[in-house]
């Protein structure tokens, strides 16, 4: 707590030390426990606690000597999250997916029959002849990003989207019939992610997972991309699946807490 910086308000720092003494598993703390965790003497801790109770950030349990955080603290957290730009928050997550295993990571949203890229981090796919930028589009019917979004839409909505454009084979592996795509989407829904192995671009593998809201409706999807020659497909999925699903869940949580919607950048 000691500081030589005259601009530091030590009493304010002590207040935050008390607030930070609480952990997610706690069911109320005593004065002694708060003092120990915040490294304050009991007298100082008592005065800080009473001040925070008066301000509405702590509450004392009825008939007990235990204190707990109030929802007023939660409001501060939600305000901070809401003010953060989604794209600046998402980029570190995408960067964590790019490196030795994968050459690019992207976020896409559905726009008509296409998926539009709204965020992307890459280490370079020039040797594969792929030039994807923010605002680039890819058909939903044949892409991993598209499949991971379509699989979580109602059947009627899926069929409406799939009927919006001609479905052509971009490579020999591209699925084009409604029955083929529906079978794939059922598998995607079951396993939680979509794999494209040379189905949109020869020599390119993409793994994608949906970014879901609280009702499991897709905001969009996040993907990772790697060249097919880098490793066998089973190894690619094994090494990439868990980090990708974790990133998708984190992105969904960010959007749910902020109350934001992903928007295409101009």
C-alpha positions as CSV (number, residue, x, y, z in Angstrom):
1,X,0.0,0.0,0.0
2,X,3.0,2.3,0.5
3,X,3.8,4.7,-2.4
4,X,6.1,7.5,-2.9
5,X,3.9,8.9,-5.7
6,X,2.0,11.9,-4.2
7,X,-0.8,11.5,-6.8
8,X,-1.8,8.1,-5.4
9,X,-4.8,8.2,-3.1
10,X,-4.0,5.4,-0.6
11,X,-7.5,5.3,0.9
12,X,-8.9,4.6,-2.5
13,X,-6.3,1.9,-3.1
14,X,-7.3,0.3,0.2
15,X,-10.9,0.4,-0.9
16,X,-10.1,-1.6,-4.0
17,X,-7.9,-4.0,-2.0
18,X,-11.0,-4.8,0.1
19,X,-13.2,-5.3,-3.0
20,X,-10.6,-7.5,-4.6
21,X,-10.4,-9.7,-1.5
22,X,-13.6,-11.4,-2.6
23,X,-13.5,-14.4,-4.8
24,X,-16.1,-16.2,-6.9
25,X,-16.3,-19.2,-4.5
26,X,-16.8,-17.0,-1.4
27,X,-20.1,-16.9,0.5
28,X,-19.4,-13.8,2.5
29,X,-16.2,-12.8,4.4
30,X,-15.6,-11.8,8.0
31,X,-13.8,-8.7,8.9
32,X,-10.7,-10.8,9.9
33,X,-10.7,-12.6,6.5
34,X,-11.0,-9.3,4.6
35,X,-8.2,-7.7,6.6
36,X,-5.9,-10.7,6.0
37,X,-6.6,-10.9,2.2
38,X,-6.3,-7.2,1.7
39,X,-3.2,-6.9,3.9
40,X,-4.8,-4.2,6.0
41,X,-4.9,-3.9,9.8
42,X,-8.3,-4.7,11.3
43,X,-9.1,-1.1,12.2
44,X,-8.4,0.2,8.7
45,X,-10.3,-2.7,7.1
46,X,-13.3,-2.0,9.4
47,X,-13.4,1.7,8.3
48,X,-13.1,0.8,4.6
49,X,-15.8,-1.9,4.9
50,X,-18.2,0.5,6.6
51,X,-17.6,3.1,3.9
52,X,-18.2,0.6,1.1
53,X,-21.4,-0.6,2.8
54,X,-22.6,3.0,3.0
55,X,-21.8,3.5,-0.7
56,X,-23.6,0.3,-1.7
57,X,-20.7,-1.8,-2.9
58,X,-20.8,-4.2,0.1
59,X,-23.6,-5.5,2.2
60,X,-23.7,-7.3,5.5
61,X,-25.7,-10.4,5.8
62,X,-28.7,-10.2,8.1
63,X,-27.8,-11.4,11.6
64,X,-24.3,-12.3,10.6
65,X,-20.8,-10.8,10.7
66,X,-20.1,-11.6,7.1
67,X,-19.9,-9.2,4.2
68,X,-20.4,-9.7,0.5
69,X,-20.3,-7.8,-2.8
70,X,-23.5,-6.2,-4.1
71,X,-24.7,-6.0,-7.7
72,X,-23.4,-2.4,-7.8
73,X,-19.9,-3.9,-8.3
74,X,-21.3,-6.0,-11.1
75,X,-22.7,-2.9,-12.8
76,X,-19.2,-1.4,-13.0
77,X,-17.9,-4.5,-14.7
78,X,-20.8,-4.5,-17.3
79,X,-20.2,-0.8,-18.0
80,X,-16.5,-1.5,-18.7
81,X,-17.3,-4.4,-21.0
82,X,-20.0,-2.4,-22.9
83,X,-17.6,0.4,-23.6
84,X,-14.9,-1.9,-25.1
85,X,-14.9,-2.1,-28.8
86,X,-15.7,-5.7,-29.9
87,X,-13.0,-5.8,-32.6
88,X,-10.2,-4.6,-30.3
89,X,-11.2,-7.2,-27.8
90,X,-11.5,-10.0,-30.3
91,X,-8.1,-9.5,-32.0
92,X,-6.0,-10.9,-29.1
93,X,-8.2,-14.0,-29.2
94,X,-7.6,-14.4,-32.9
95,X,-3.9,-13.8,-32.5
96,X,-3.7,-16.6,-29.9
97,X,-5.0,-19.0,-32.6
98,X,-2.4,-18.1,-35.2
99,X,1.2,-19.3,-35.1
100,X,3.0,-22.6,-35.7
101,X,-0.2,-24.6,-36.2
102,X,-2.4,-22.1,-38.2
103,X,-1.7,-19.3,-40.6
104,X,-4.9,-17.3,-40.1
105,X,-7.9,-16.8,-37.9
106,X,-11.1,-15.0,-38.8
107,X,-14.6,-13.9,-37.6
108,X,-17.4,-14.0,-40.1
109,X,-21.1,-13.1,-40.0
110,X,-23.9,-14.2,-42.2
111,X,-25.2,-11.7,-44.8
112,X,-27.8,-13.2,-47.1
113,X,-26.3,-16.3,-48.7
114,X,-22.7,-15.2,-47.9
115,X,-20.4,-15.0,-44.9
116,X,-18.7,-11.6,-44.6
117,X,-15.3,-11.4,-42.9
118,X,-15.4,-8.7,-40.2
119,X,-12.1,-9.5,-38.4
120,X,-9.0,-11.4,-39.4
121,X,-5.5,-12.0,-38.2
122,X,-3.1,-13.8,-40.5
123,X,0.5,-14.8,-40.9
124,X,0.2,-14.9,-44.7
125,X,-1.5,-17.2,-47.1
126,X,0.0,-15.7,-50.2
127,X,1.6,-19.0,-51.3
128,X,-1.8,-20.6,-51.5
129,X,-3.2,-17.7,-53.6
130,X,-5.7,-16.7,-50.9
131,X,-6.3,-13.0,-50.5
132,X,-9.0,-12.5,-47.9
133,X,-9.6,-9.0,-46.4
134,X,-12.2,-7.4,-44.1
135,X,-15.4,-7.2,-46.1
136,X,-14.5,-10.2,-48.3
137,X,-17.3,-12.7,-48.9
138,X,-17.5,-16.4,-49.2
139,X,-20.5,-18.6,-49.9
140,X,-22.2,-20.0,-46.8
141,X,-23.2,-23.3,-48.4
142,X,-19.7,-24.5,-48.9
143,X,-17.5,-22.9,-46.2
144,X,-16.6,-23.9,-42.7
145,X,-17.7,-20.5,-41.4
146,X,-21.0,-20.8,-43.2
147,X,-21.6,-24.4,-42.1
148,X,-20.9,-23.5,-38.4
149,X,-23.5,-20.7,-38.6
150,X,-26.1,-22.6,-40.7
151,X,-26.0,-25.6,-38.4
152,X,-27.5,-23.6,-35.5
153,X,-30.3,-22.0,-37.5
154,X,-33.8,-23.4,-37.8
155,X,-34.3,-25.8,-40.7
156,X,-36.7,-23.4,-42.6
157,X,-34.2,-20.6,-42.3
158,X,-31.3,-22.8,-43.5
159,X,-33.2,-23.9,-46.5
160,X,-34.2,-20.4,-47.4
161,X,-30.6,-19.3,-47.3
162,X,-29.3,-22.3,-49.2
163,X,-31.9,-21.5,-52.0
164,X,-30.7,-17.9,-52.4
165,X,-27.9,-18.7,-54.8
166,X,-26.7,-21.3,-57.2
167,X,-24.6,-23.9,-55.5
168,X,-21.6,-24.7,-57.7
169,X,-18.6,-26.9,-57.1
170,X,-15.6,-24.7,-56.3
171,X,-13.4,-27.8,-56.0
172,X,-14.1,-31.5,-56.5
173,X,-14.9,-31.8,-52.8
174,X,-17.5,-29.1,-52.6
175,X,-20.9,-30.2,-51.4
176,X,-23.7,-28.8,-53.5
177,X,-26.9,-30.9,-53.1
178,X,-29.3,-30.0,-50.3
179,X,-29.2,-33.5,-48.8
180,X,-25.4,-33.5,-48.7
181,X,-25.3,-30.2,-47.0
182,X,-28.0,-31.1,-44.5
183,X,-26.1,-34.3,-43.6
184,X,-23.0,-32.2,-43.0
185,X,-24.8,-29.6,-40.9
186,X,-26.3,-32.3,-38.7
187,X,-22.8,-33.6,-38.0
188,X,-21.5,-30.0,-37.4
189,X,-24.3,-29.5,-34.8
190,X,-23.4,-32.7,-33.1
191,X,-19.7,-32.1,-32.9
192,X,-19.7,-28.4,-32.3
193,X,-17.5,-27.3,-35.2
194,X,-17.2,-27.5,-39.0
195,X,-14.3,-28.7,-41.1
196,X,-13.6,-27.7,-44.7
197,X,-10.8,-29.8,-46.2
198,X,-10.2,-28.4,-49.6
199,X,-13.9,-27.7,-50.2
200,X,-13.6,-24.0,-51.1
201,X,-9.9,-23.8,-52.0
202,X,-7.7,-26.7,-53.0
203,X,-5.0,-27.2,-50.5
204,X,-6.7,-25.2,-47.7
205,X,-8.1,-26.5,-44.4
206,X,-10.5,-24.5,-42.3
207,X,-12.0,-25.3,-38.9
208,X,-14.8,-23.1,-37.6
209,X,-17.1,-22.9,-34.6
210,X,-20.2,-20.8,-34.0
211,X,-20.3,-17.8,-31.7
212,X,-23.6,-18.3,-29.9
213,X,-25.9,-16.1,-27.9
214,X,-27.6,-17.2,-24.6
215,X,-30.3,-19.0,-26.7
216,X,-27.8,-20.8,-28.9
217,X,-28.5,-18.6,-31.9
218,X,-25.4,-17.8,-33.9
219,X,-24.0,-14.2,-33.9
220,X,-21.4,-15.5,-36.4
221,X,-18.5,-17.8,-36.4
222,X,-14.7,-17.9,-35.7
223,X,-12.3,-20.0,-37.8
224,X,-8.7,-21.0,-38.2
225,X,-7.0,-21.8,-41.5
226,X,-3.9,-23.9,-42.4
227,X,-2.4,-25.4,-45.5
228,X,-3.3,-29.0,-46.1
229,X,0.4,-30.0,-46.6
230,X,1.2,-28.8,-43.0
231,X,-0.1,-32.0,-41.3
232,X,-2.6,-34.8,-41.6
233,X,-6.3,-33.6,-41.2
234,X,-6.8,-35.7,-38.0
235,X,-3.9,-34.0,-36.4
236,X,-5.1,-30.6,-37.6
237,X,-8.5,-31.1,-36.0
238,X,-7.0,-32.6,-32.8
239,X,-4.6,-29.7,-32.2
240,X,-7.0,-27.0,-33.2
241,X,-10.4,-28.0,-32.0
242,X,-10.1,-27.2,-28.3
243,X,-8.5,-23.7,-28.6
244,X,-11.0,-22.8,-31.3
245,X,-14.0,-23.9,-29.2
246,X,-12.6,-22.0,-26.2
247,X,-12.2,-18.8,-28.4
248,X,-15.8,-19.2,-29.7
249,X,-17.1,-19.4,-26.2
250,X,-15.1,-16.4,-25.0
251,X,-16.3,-14.3,-28.0
252,X,-19.9,-15.4,-27.3
253,X,-19.5,-14.4,-23.6
254,X,-18.0,-11.0,-24.6
255,X,-21.0,-10.3,-26.8
256,X,-23.6,-11.5,-24.3
257,X,-22.2,-9.4,-21.5
258,X,-21.8,-6.3,-23.6
259,X,-25.2,-6.6,-25.2
260,X,-23.5,-5.8,-28.5
261,X,-24.0,-7.2,-32.0
262,X,-21.3,-7.8,-34.5
263,X,-21.3,-5.3,-37.3
264,X,-19.6,-5.3,-40.6
265,X,-16.9,-2.7,-40.8
266,X,-17.0,-0.1,-43.5
